[in-house]
């Protein structure tokens, strides 16, 4: 049963034999007039890393020393090899391949792997049509691609690399087990995978190692290793293809609205609601525009999603440019949570919680997720660690803030300084309340005070062998009022039993 399950998966591999040179042509806009190659320093000498088709036709290949290549082809032009630029181009191509499947992986330095299982419905269920469409798109961008299909990633990769569609016709070099293993196999008269397939595996493992046997099993489509997609595979993904590209904003929004309805229906079948929705607009020239909206609570309300998407489009600093039009639009839901059906009550009370969440979502889309925040309590008595700011869409506070008793002043000021500000204070007795203090060159005479509220250092933050903690000595906080009616929150950092010179700080202001 397990072997049959493996065979149900299908993979597509793309190998780009001329990627470095064709990438250079794309960047320069035209090819040099003479054969050219990319060079890099290898083993202390300049060697060819890649050759264009003209250089290959003259007998040059990668790995040849530059001096030898110039001796064979004096007119050879050379350019520096840039692997990072090649990898960027592969990433751009992998983004474009998401039109076929969300499970796409880069296979450096010159390949791509795509899991197309269940993704052939736009091509009437025919894998060959999908492969043909991809090859035409690569040719349109000036790239030569060798494409192959297989039941395992290793099989598809090897067939694409060696431009063969039959597994058993692949050479033993497809094992990628090292030159010594390949030479030993050829000396034994084993030249293709067909020769290896009919040999006992135990003897093969004893001679060349178990890892080589595993590679052989994957090449022969007996064992599936699966791929690791570049992006998180979405919970729900819906797409819309167009026979002719569309460019009008009205048509784009109507298509997105249709896709949100389809996604909502799928989420409803799963009893889920989306927390993040991503829209990908595939332009006919290969460019992809991406839009993403987040929600504070799981939802499958298509009307709400459309409002958020419109807000997101309006908030873009760089408006959408359809160019020659979009030929595919995709909506994915990478993050979803359980959302059970709920029945409205008989009363007509307004659900203020839902209204608040909708407002937070709209503000977060318009202003940015990290700009709409709320305070959340933390288990600490140190004031600056007692609360943290969190994105409002990450979830609501777990508990309400404690409310002070009526006619009682607040125990803590609403405004805290991020860093307590040092002041010069005078107390009547050691470890006693302050009588006056100087802050920002102004002297404040204290007429009333409440305190102290003593906060000890957190013991788990103490350094080994020291009484003082990372947060400093003990703090004595006082709520004070000066002669002009202004109220402050002061604290003495350290007791006289802990230090010879305690320091006073102003930590907050009351309203």
N, C-alpha and C positions, 0 to 999 in steps of 0.2 A: 504493500500500500504506500509506503514511504517513497519508493522509487517512482511510482506512478504519479504521486503528488509533485515530485520534482519536474517531471516531464510536462506538467500543465503550465509551467512558467515559461515565458518567452522573453528573450533579451535581444537587443539590437546593439551592435558595436560599430563604431565609426573610427577608421584609421585615416589620418591625414599625412601621407608620406612627404608632402612638400610644404608642410605648414610653415616652417621658419622662412623659407624663401618667398612663399606667397604672401605671408604676413608683411614682409618688407615691401613687396610690390604694392600691396594695399595702402601702406603708410606713405609711400613715395608717389603713388598715383600712376606710375608706369614702370615697366621693367627696363633694366639696363640693356644697351645695344649688344653687349657681349655676354657669354656665359659667366655666371657669378656663383659664389659660394659664401657661406657664413663660416667664420673661423673663430676659434677660441684656443686658449693655451691648455694643452693636455700633456702631462708627463714631461714638462719642461720645454715643450716645443709647440709652435703654432700648427694646429691641424684643422682640417676641414670638419665642421660640425654638421653641415647640411649643404646640399647642392641643388641647383635648379634643374629643370628637365633638360636643358641644353647641355649643362655640365655632365649630367648623368649619361647622356647619349654619347659623350666623348670618352667615357670610361672612368670618370672620377666618381668617388663615393666618400661617405663620411669616414673619418679616421685617418685619411691620408695626410701626410705632412705637407704643409703649404709649399715648401721648396720643391718637393716631388711633383705636386700638382702644377706648379708654374713651369716646371721643366716639360711636362706633357702638354699643357695648354698655356702658352705664354700670354695670351690675351685675357686670361681669367681675371675677372674683377672680384674683389673680396670685401666683405662687410663684417663688422663685429656681430657675433652671435649674442642675442638677448633672450635668454630663457624666460625671464620675468614677463616680457612682452608677449611671448608665445603663450604663457600660462593665462595672461589676461584675455587673449583672443579665445582660448579654450573656454574660459569662464563665460565670455559673451555668447559663444556658440551654445554652451550648456543652458544658458537662460533661454535662448531661442528654442531649444529642444523641449522645453516645458510645454510647448503647444501639443506635443505628442504624448507626454507622460510626466507626471510630477516627480517620478523616481528617476533622476538623471545623475550620473556621477562622472567627474573628470577622471580620465585615465592618462595621466601625464607620461611622456611629454607630448604625445601627438594623437591622443585618442579620447573617445567618449563612450560611455556605456549607459544604455537606457533599458529600464524594465518596462516592456510594452504589454505586459500581461493585462488583458481586458481593456486595452486602449486603442483597439483597431476599429471601433464602431464608426468613426467618421470616414473610414475608407472601406465600408461595407464588409468589415471583418477580415480584410486581406492584408497580411503583413507586407507582402511584396509591394503593394500600392503605397503603404506608409514609407517603406524604404526608398521607393522611387521618388516620392515627394520630397523627402529629406535630401536626396542626392541632387535633385534639381535646385533646391534652395542653396545648397553649398556651391554648386556651379555658378549660380547667379551672383554669389559674393566672391567669385574668383578663386574658389578653393576646390582642390581635387580630393574626393573622399572615396575610400573603399569601405563598403558597407556589407555586413553579413549578419545573419540571424542564427540563433542557437538556443538550446534549452538550458544552458548554463552560461554565466558571464565569460568563463575561460574559453569555452568553445567558440562563442561569437567573436571574442577578441582575437583568437588565433586565426580564425578563418578570414577575418577582415585584414589582419596584418599580412597574411600570405596570399590574399586574394584567391582563396579557394572556398568552395561551397560544400565540399565533402570532407567530413572529419577525418576519415581514415587516410585521405590523401595528404594530410599535413605532414611536413618533415619532423624529425625528432627534435629539431631546434625549437619547436613550438612548446616543448616542456619548459624552456627557460630555466634549465637546471645547471648551467655553466658549461664552458667550453670543454672541460675535461670529460664530463658525462656525455656530451654530444659526440665527442671523438671516440670514446669507448664504445658507444652504441653503434656508430658507423663501422668501426673496425670489426665488430661482431656481426656485421651484415644487416643490422636493423636500421633502416633508413626512414621509414614512415611510421605513423601511429598504427597503421594496419599491422605492421610487423610486431609491434609491442602488444597490441590488443590480444593476440593469440598466444602470448607467452605466460607462464605461471607467475602470479604476482608475488608469491613468497620469495622466490629466487631473485626476482627483480628488486624487491625491498632489501634483501640481504646484501645485494651488490651495490645498490645506489642510494639506499636510504628510504625510510618510510615517506618522507616529504615528497619525493619524486613520484611514488606510487599514488599519493593523494592528488598531485597535479595531473597525472595521467587519467585518473578516474573522473576528474572534473572536465578534462578535455574530451573524454569519451561520453560525457553527459550522463554519467552514473552517479554523480554527487554534485549538489548545487550549493555554492558558497554564498549566493545572493550578493547584492551590492549595497553600499551605504550612500543614500541620496545626499546631494549637496544641501538640500533644504528639507525641513521637517515635512514628512508626508502629511497632507491635510486630511482632516476627518471627512470633509465633503469637498468635492470639486466638480463644478459644472462649467461647460464651455459652449460657445456659440461660434460656428464657422460661417464665413460669408463667401458666396461665390464671387462677388465683386466687393472690393474694399469700401468701407463707409467712412465718412469724414465729418458729417454734420453732428454737432453736439446733441441735438434732439434725438437722433438715431442711436447714438452711443448710450445716452441715459435710458432710453426705452429698452435697449438690450440688457443693460445692467439691471433694470427693474425686473425684467423677465427672469434673469438668472437668480436674483435674490428670492423670487418666488419659488423657483425650483430648489434652491438650497434650503429654504425654510421648510419645504415639504419633506426633504430628506432628513433634516434635523428632527422634524416632528416624528417621523417613523422611528428614529433612534431615541426619542424622548430626551433630546439634547437641545441646548441653546448655544449659539456661538458667542465667544468672547472677543474674537478678532476675525475680521473679514478683510481679505486682500483681493483687489481687482487688478488684473494684468491685461494691458492693452497691447496686443502684438501688431506692430506696424508692418506694412508690406515690405519695407526695406530692411527689416531685421531688428529695428529699435523696439524696446519694450518699455512702456510707461507703467509704473506700479503705484497704486493707491492703497492705503490701509487705514481702517478705522477700528478703534477698540471700544468696547462697551464695559461699563462697570459691573453689570450683571448679565448672566446668560440671556440671550434673546433670539427669537426667530421671527420678529416682527419686520416684514419686508418694508412697510411704510416708514418705520423708524430708521431702518438701514439706509433707505434712499435719502432721507433728510440729512443723515450724517455724511453720506457720500457727496451730496451736493455741497454741504458745508466744507468738506475737505477739498473739493475742486475749487471752490471760491477762495479758499485760504492759501492756495498754491502761489508761491512767489514767481514761479515760472509756469505760465499757462500751458495746458496740453496742446501739443502741436501734432495734428493728425498726419502731417506730411501728405503722402499719396493715399492715405486711408488705412484703417485697421481691417485686417482680414480675419482676426480671431480675438475674442474677448473671453477671459477666464475669470471666474470667481471661486476662491478657495476659502475654506474655514480651517486654519491651522490649529486653532484653540477652541475647544468646546467643553461645556460642563453639563451635568444632568439638569434638565428642566422639565419637571413633571407638569402635566396639564392642570390648570386651576380653574375653578368655577367661580364666577362672580356671585357675591351675596345678593340678598334681596334688597338691602338698603342701597342708597345711591351716594354713599360717602366717597369723597375723592381720595384716591390712593396717593397720599403725599410722598410716600417713599418712592413710588415709581416716577412721580413728577421730578423729584430731586435727582434721581439717577439719570433721567433723560436730560435734565439741565446740565449735569456734570458731563455727560457724554458730548453734548453740543459745545460746551465751553472748551473741553479738552481737544476736540477736533479743530476748533477755530484757533485756540491760543497755543496748543501744544499739550501733550499728556503730562509733562513734568511741571507745568505752570499752574495747574489747578490741584491744590493740595489740601490735606487736612492733618490735624494733629492726632497722634496716636500715643497712648500711654505706654510706658515701659516700666518694668519692675526695678526701679531704682529710686533712692531718696535724694540723690544728687540732682539739683534742679535742672542743670543743662543736659542731664541724661534721662530725666523722667519722661520726656516727650520727644518724639521725632516727627519730622514732616514726611508724609507719604503721598504718592500720587493718588488723587481721589478715585481714580478708576481701578486701583488695585484692591479695593474693598472698603466697606464701611467699618468704623471703629467697633471693636468687639463689645464695648460697654460705654455707657454714657458717662460724661464728666460728673464728678460729685458737685451737687448744688449747695451753696452756702445757706445757712439759716437766714430767715427774714430779718432785716435790720442789722445784720452782721456784716462787717466789711470783709472783703475777700482775703484769704490767708496768703495768697500768692498774687503778685502783680501780673496783669495781662501781658505787659511788655517786659521781656528779659533781654539784657544785652548778650550778644553772642559770646563776647569775652568780658567778664566782670572788669569794671574800670576802677583802678586804684584811687583811693582818696586819702586825705590826711584827716584823721579823726582824733578826738580827745575824749577820754572816758574819766569819770570821777574816781573810780577805783579800778584796780586790775581785774580783768575778766568781768567788768561791769558794762552797763549800757553806755552808748556814746552820748555826749552832751552837745557837741558841735562837730562839724566836719567841713572840709574845703574840697569842692569839686569844680573843676574847670575855672579855677581862680576866683570862685564865688564862695563866701563863707555862709554856712547855714546853721542857725541856732535852733536846736531841737527843743520843742516845748512838750512833746508827748511821745511815748514809745510803747511798744508791746514786744515782749520777748524775754529771754532768748528762745528761739527754736533751734535746738542743737542737732546738728547732722554730723555723724561720725563718718570717717572714711570707710569705703567699702573694703572689708577685710580680704576679699578674694583678689583684690587688685594690689595688695601689698607685696613689696619685694622681699625676698627671703632675707632675714636678718635685720630688717628695718621696721621700726614702729610706724613710720609715716607711709601712707599709701601713695599710689600713683596720682590720686586726685588731691593730695595735700593733707595737712593736718585737719583737726576738728574745726567745724564751722559753727559759729553762733550767729543766727540771723535775727535782725530786729526790724520791725515795722515802725518807722519814725515819721513825725510830722514837724516841719520847721515853723518858724514864726509867721510865715506868709501863707500857711495852709497847704503847702506842697508836701506830698508823701513819697517816701523812698523806702527801698528795701536794701539794708546794709548787712554786711556780715564781717565778723572778725575771723581771719584765717589763722587759727592756731591759738591755743591756750598758753598762759604763761608757764604752765607745767610742761608744755611740749616745746616751746621755743622762747628765746629771750626777747624777741621783738615781733609780736604779732602784727599782721598787716590787715588794714581795713579795705574793703571793696564795696563798691556800689553795683548791685546785680540787677536791679529793675526799678521801674517807675510805676506807681499806681495812677489810675485815671483821676 
